[in-house]
Amino acid sequence: MKVFKKKGELTRFQILAEIAKEQPHLRQKDIAKKLDITVQAVSENIKSLVDDGFVETGMGNTRYKITKRGIEKVKTEALNLRKYADNVLDTMNTYKSVWPAIARENMISGETVWLEMENGTLYAGKEEKSAYAKVLKTAAAGEDVALVKLGGTIQLKPGYVVVIQVPTINEGGSKACDTERIMEIYNRGFDRVGIMGTVSRAVTTKLGIKTNFEFATPDASVAAAKRGLNVLVFAVGKMTKSLIRKLEHDGLKYTVEDVSLEKY
């Protein structure tokens, strides 16, 4: 992942971000104090940013102004930094000292077992897989078992998300939905179903569709898809956008289905 590979790129990014936040009256010494660097360093970096077209020197009382190109630069670098931080956190989470799993068979403390993810749940068994761990405490088949010293890679293909966009109440709500189309999509088969909004609740209740989550649905959908589950989400109107932003941020595949009746 490309995150500030060249020397000084982080400082340039920080200065550009400060200009974007504090323009038009930001002074070099203000930036230097905030970033704990010298005024000379700020001056040299601003000159470089001007030369590259990210910053313009202002007129009158305006000292510096970020350009459209500079704004895009800040957005891109900020997104790259956030993705990098997310990856680091994911990696650090693998250093948990003890992991729980469901034992497929009876397990004895100290023995090596093999791991696999099934329907979003981690299972431990004695059939060789690509990931392994040691049993911390003896457990019977079907019980939760404590594992340590995880190794290898758990084979996991991310799931996908289908978003059913339902009409708002002002657009007719559940009465303006193409129920045949909804059932056609639902019958494809999904591991989890989520809803966002009151109209979504009305639609699923009307059609007898069991839902798994209603609150923090974007987060729940991402968590399920990352564990290999396929998810169906009913979202009302513009609620769809917040879900899509979350899915795109985490790089998950999705499709959006509009089920509004053409004539209502």
Buried (B, 14 or more C-beta within 10 A) or exposed (E): EEBBEEEEEBBBBBBBBBBBEBBBEBEBEBBBEBBEBEBEBBEEBBEBBBEBEBBBEBEEEEBBBBBEEBEEBBEEBEEBBEBBEEEEEEEEEEEEEEBEBBBBBEBEEEEBBBBBBEEBEBBBBBEEBEBBBBBBBBBEEEEEBBBEEBEEEBEBEBBBBBBBBBBBBEBBBBBBBBBEBBEEBBEEEBBBBBBBBEBBBBBBEEBEBEBBBBEEBBEBBBBBBBBBBBBBBBBBBEBBEEBBEBBEBBEBEBEBBEBBBEEE
